[in-house]
Amino acid sequence: MVAKHRLRLLWVSLLVVGWLLPAPGQAQTLTDVFRFGQQQGLATVHQQRFLDYCLQHWTPADQQKMVTFVRQVRSPLGQFLLLESVLAGDKEARLAPFVQALNRLTDAQMLEQCTVRRSRALIQQWENTCSITTVQLFLADLSPRYAYDLKRNAGYATLLRNPANGIARQQQRLLGHYGGQAAIRGDYTGGVTIGITDVLNQWVGGILRVRFWAEPAPASPSDLFVAIRRLLDTGINVPIRVEFLSNAGGHFLLVLDYRRQADDVYYLLYDPYDGVCGYVSETNLMRGSVAPLNTTWQVRISHYYPFVAGS
């Protein structure tokens, strides 16, 4: 009888412990949430470093509060996307609607609606907003909440030629704020263009705690790509400026990642003009081509944008 009584107590204890433990798929710590993102290939080295910094400086009560907040989302993928948004500087009040949205979406829908490294990406609605649009995409890659909000706008990846469109208004307003003036697509002489450095530092630098500057491309193309890969290895995207060989015009692109394949290196490039994202070989880039993203352009990289810690 004593043995049976002890077994019964043990069984009840296990039930209680099981009730207190997180349900399957629910993270116990922020590290668990982040580890899931790493396993899915979604987390970056920079995010890991910043999370480590936060965990060192948050009190146990702060950490538990954040775990409770993140666990409002049922899916492990959704929990990671929410944590990513927190690391990108989004506050809990702003994230409350995003939590509700994540709980309505399947994992496949989350990846489609809350991430931007897709073949169809954010398109510039004006002729001279490539700098603004590049930074918008950079931000959307940092914050799934911002990506979700952008993608809820009609025309996210479509050229609508409609100045009243939400994306178009935002790009026009931001361009004007930094001293530019929008021109309709196809008007190569109208409007006023701007550089990318100021908007990049004010929008992205503060979130990443870095300062960007414009660096002329080295004479040796191989040195340029070594420098770009070294920056990408830190987990931070690298904007580049290209010049067209046929005219004096310039354009901004964003390098998001790279991979080695066979005897070449392929760079994940985002082009705001056509609103596309895809891999381009180093060989093509050295030849002045961004094919297959665009098969007609002939360009050379004139500048890239490195960064240092502390903005």
C-alpha positions in Angstrom: 0.0 0.0 0.0 2.8 2.4 0.8 4.5 1.8 -2.5 1.2 2.4 -4.4 0.6 5.5 -2.4 4.1 6.8 -3.3 3.5 6.0 -6.9 0.2 7.9 -6.8 1.9 10.9 -5.3 4.6 10.7 -8.0 2.0 10.6 -10.7 0.1 13.6 -9.3 3.4 15.5 -9.0 4.2 14.8 -12.6 0.8 16.0 -13.7 1.3 19.3 -11.8 4.8 19.7 -13.2 3.5 19.0 -16.7 0.8 21.6 -16.2 3.3 24.2 -15.2 5.7 23.5 -18.0 5.2 25.3 -21.4 3.0 23.4 -23.9 4.8 21.7 -26.7 6.2 24.3 -29.1 6.2 27.0 -26.5 9.6 28.4 -25.6 10.8 28.5 -22.0 13.4 31.2 -22.6 14.2 33.9 -25.1 17.2 31.8 -26.1 14.9 28.9 -27.0 12.9 31.3 -29.2 16.1 32.6 -30.9 17.5 29.1 -31.3 14.4 28.1 -33.3 15.1 31.0 -35.7 18.7 29.9 -36.1 17.5 26.3 -36.9 15.3 27.8 -39.6 18.1 29.9 -41.1 16.4 33.1 -40.2 18.6 34.5 -37.4 21.7 36.6 -37.9 25.0 36.9 -36.1 24.2 40.5 -35.3 20.9 39.6 -33.7 22.6 36.9 -31.6 25.1 39.5 -30.3 22.4 42.0 -29.5 20.2 39.3 -27.8 23.2 38.3 -25.7 23.7 42.0 -24.7 20.0 42.3 -23.7 20.1 39.1 -21.6 23.2 40.4 -19.8 21.5 43.7 -19.0 17.8 42.8 -18.4 16.8 41.8 -14.9 15.3 38.3 -14.5 11.9 40.0 -14.1 12.4 41.8 -17.4 13.4 38.6 -19.1 10.3 36.8 -17.8 8.1 39.6 -18.8 9.5 39.4 -22.4 9.1 35.6 -22.4 5.4 36.0 -21.4 4.9 38.6 -24.1 6.5 36.4 -26.8 4.5 33.4 -25.7 1.3 35.2 -26.6 2.1 33.9 -30.1 1.2 30.2 -30.5 3.6 29.2 -33.3 7.4 28.9 -32.6 8.0 30.6 -36.0 5.7 33.5 -34.9 7.4 33.8 -31.6 10.8 34.2 -33.4 9.3 36.8 -35.8 7.9 38.7 -32.8 11.3 38.5 -31.0 13.0 39.8 -34.2 10.7 42.8 -34.2 11.6 43.5 -30.5 15.3 43.3 -31.4 14.6 45.8 -34.2 13.3 48.3 -31.7 9.6 47.8 -31.9 7.7 48.5 -28.6 5.2 46.2 -27.1 2.3 48.6 -27.7 3.1 48.8 -31.4 3.5 45.0 -31.6 0.1 44.2 -30.0 -1.8 44.1 -33.4 1.1 42.1 -34.8 0.7 39.5 -32.2 -3.0 39.1 -33.2 -2.0 38.9 -36.8 0.6 36.2 -36.2 -2.0 34.1 -34.4 -4.3 34.2 -37.4 -1.5 33.1 -39.9 -0.1 29.7 -40.8 3.7 29.4 -40.8 3.6 29.5 -44.6 1.6 32.7 -44.5 4.0 34.2 -41.9 7.0 33.6 -44.2 5.2 35.2 -47.1 3.7 38.2 -45.3 6.4 39.0 -42.7 9.7 38.4 -44.6 11.0 40.2 -47.7 13.7 38.0 -49.2 11.3 37.0 -51.9 11.5 37.1 -55.7 8.9 39.9 -55.7 9.9 42.7 -53.3 9.1 46.3 -52.5 9.2 48.5 -55.7 10.0 52.2 -55.9 6.9 54.0 -57.1 8.9 57.1 -58.2 11.9 57.5 -60.6 14.3 58.8 -57.9 13.3 57.0 -54.7 15.7 54.1 -55.0 17.6 55.3 -51.9 14.4 55.6 -49.8 13.0 52.2 -51.1 16.3 50.5 -50.4 16.3 51.6 -46.8 12.6 50.6 -46.5 13.5 47.1 -47.6 16.4 47.1 -45.2 14.1 48.0 -42.3 11.5 45.4 -43.4 14.3 42.7 -43.4 15.1 43.7 -39.8 11.5 44.0 -38.5 8.9 41.4 -39.5 6.3 43.7 -38.1 7.3 46.5 -40.5 7.4 44.0 -43.3 3.9 42.9 -42.5 2.7 46.5 -42.4 4.3 47.3 -45.8 2.9 44.2 -47.5 -0.6 45.1 -46.4 -0.4 48.1 -48.8 -1.7 47.5 -52.3 1.2 47.9 -54.8 3.9 46.7 -52.5 5.5 44.8 -55.4 3.6 46.4 -58.3 4.2 49.7 -60.1 0.8 51.3 -59.9 1.7 54.8 -61.2 -0.8 56.1 -58.6 0.5 59.0 -56.4 -2.4 58.3 -54.0 -1.1 54.8 -53.2 0.1 54.5 -49.6 3.6 53.2 -50.5 4.0 56.0 -53.1 2.9 58.7 -50.6 5.3 57.4 -48.0 8.2 57.3 -50.4 7.4 60.8 -51.8 7.1 62.2 -48.3 10.4 60.6 -47.1 12.3 61.8 -50.2 11.1 65.3 -49.6 12.0 65.2 -45.9 15.7 64.5 -46.9 15.7 67.2 -49.6 14.7 65.3 -52.7 11.7 65.7 -55.0 9.8 62.8 -56.6 9.5 62.4 -60.4 7.1 60.0 -62.1 8.6 56.8 -63.3 10.2 57.3 -66.8 11.0 61.0 -66.1 14.8 60.8 -66.1 15.4 64.6 -65.9 12.8 65.8 -63.4 12.8 65.6 -59.6 15.8 65.8 -57.2 17.7 62.7 -56.1 19.4 62.2 -52.7 22.1 60.0 -51.4 21.5 57.2 -49.0 23.8 57.8 -46.1 21.6 60.2 -44.0 18.5 58.2 -44.3 20.4 55.0 -43.8 21.9 56.2 -40.6 18.8 57.8 -39.2 16.5 54.8 -40.0 18.8 51.8 -39.7 21.9 52.9 -37.9 20.1 53.6 -34.7 18.4 50.2 -34.7 21.6 48.3 -35.4 23.7 50.7 -33.3 26.2 51.3 -36.1 27.2 54.2 -38.3 27.3 53.9 -42.1 29.4 55.9 -44.6 30.0 55.8 -48.3 33.2 54.0 -49.4 34.4 54.2 -53.0 34.8 50.8 -54.5 38.4 49.7 -54.6 40.1 49.4 -58.0 40.3 45.6 -57.7 36.8 44.0 -58.0 38.0 41.0 -56.0 38.9 43.3 -53.1 35.5 44.9 -53.2 33.7 41.5 -53.0 36.0 40.4 -50.1 35.0 43.6 -48.3 31.3 43.0 -48.9 31.4 39.4 -47.8 33.3 40.4 -44.6 30.5 42.9 -43.8 27.8 40.4 -44.6 29.4 37.9 -42.2 28.5 40.3 -39.3 24.8 39.7 -40.1 24.2 43.2 -41.5 23.0 44.0 -45.0 25.3 46.0 -47.3 23.9 48.8 -49.6 25.8 49.4 -52.8 25.6 52.2 -55.4 26.0 51.3 -59.1 26.6 53.6 -62.0 25.2 52.9 -65.5 27.8 52.6 -68.2 25.5 54.1 -70.8 24.8 57.3 -68.9 25.7 59.3 -65.8 22.8 57.9 -63.8 23.2 55.9 -60.5 21.1 53.4 -58.6 21.1 51.8 -55.2 20.9 48.1 -54.5 21.0 46.1 -51.3 23.1 43.0 -50.7 21.4 40.7 -48.3 23.4 37.6 -48.2 25.8 35.4 -50.2 26.5 31.7 -50.8 29.3 29.7 -52.4 28.3 27.4 -55.2 30.6 25.4 -57.5 33.4 27.8 -58.5 31.5 31.0 -58.0 30.0 33.2 -55.2 26.3 34.3 -55.5 25.0 37.4 -53.9 21.4 37.9 -52.8 20.6 41.3 -54.3 17.5 43.5 -53.9 16.7 45.9 -56.7 14.1 48.5 -55.8 13.6 49.6 -59.4 11.9 46.4 -60.5 11.0 45.3 -57.0 12.9 42.0 -57.3 15.2 40.0 -55.2 17.5 37.1 -56.3 21.0 35.7 -56.5 23.5 37.1 -58.9 26.9 35.6 -59.5 30.1 37.4 -58.7 31.2 36.6 -62.3 28.2 38.5 -63.7 28.8 41.4 -61.3 32.4 41.7 -62.4 31.1 41.8 -66.0 28.8 44.7 -65.1 25.7 42.6 -65.2 23.0 42.0 -62.6 21.4 39.2 -64.6 19.1 37.4 -63.9 17.5 40.3 -62.0 17.9 42.6 -65.0 19.3 41.4 -68.3 19.8 44.8 -70.0 21.7 46.9 -67.5 25.4 47.4 -67.8 26.7 48.8 -64.5 29.7 49.1 -62.3 29.7 49.3 -58.5 30.9 52.8 -57.5 30.4 52.7 -53.7 29.5 50.4 -50.9 28.5 51.3 -47.4 30.5 49.8 -44.5 29.7 50.5 -40.9 31.3 50.8 -37.5 29.8 50.1 -34.1 28.2 53.0 -32.3 25.9 55.4 -34.1 
